[in-house]
């Protein structure tokens, strides 16, 4: 099931990317390191024990004020 989901997403992303103008493709390529860091941060929060996620949420709420 996961392999099917990944395959479907890969086709969708590839199709969307190839439809972008060259300028937009370059901008997106330059953003890849930031997108990787964001994905890692999201995965880390999702994998963290609940008490860690709650502490992270509390810190984010305070920092966002």
C-alpha positions in Angstrom: 0.0 0.0 0.0 2.8 2.4 0.9 4.6 1.7 -2.3 1.5 2.5 -4.3 1.0 5.8 -2.4 4.6 6.8 -3.0 4.4 5.9 -6.7 1.2 7.9 -7.1 2.7 10.9 -5.4 5.9 10.6 -7.4 3.9 10.8 -10.7 1.8 13.7 -9.4 4.9 15.7 -8.3 6.8 14.9 -11.5 3.9 16.0 -13.7 3.4 19.2 -11.7 7.1 20.0 -11.8 7.5 19.5 -15.5 4.5 21.8 -16.1 6.3 24.7 -14.3 8.2 27.4 -16.3 12.0 27.1 -16.2 12.2 30.0 -13.8 9.9 28.4 -11.3 11.7 25.1 -11.6 15.0 26.9 -10.7 13.4 28.7 -7.7 12.0 25.4 -6.4 15.3 23.6 -6.9 17.0 26.3 -4.8 14.4 25.8 -2.0 15.0 22.0 -1.8 17.4 22.3 1.2 14.9 24.3 3.2 12.1 21.8 2.2 14.3 18.9 3.3 14.8 20.6 6.7 11.1 21.2 7.0 10.3 17.6 6.2 12.9 16.4 8.7 11.4 18.6 11.4 7.9 17.4 10.7 9.0 13.7 10.7 10.9 14.3 14.0 7.8 15.8 15.7 5.6 13.0 14.3 8.0 10.3 15.6 8.6 11.9 19.0 6.9 10.6 22.2 3.7 12.6 23.0 5.3 14.5 26.0 8.1 15.8 23.6 5.5 16.9 21.0 3.6 18.8 23.7 6.7 20.5 24.9 7.6 21.5 21.3 4.1 22.8 20.7 4.3 24.9 23.9 7.7 26.4 22.8 6.3 27.1 19.3 3.3 28.9 20.7 5.5 31.1 22.9 8.0 31.8 20.1 5.2 32.7 17.7 3.8 35.4 19.9 
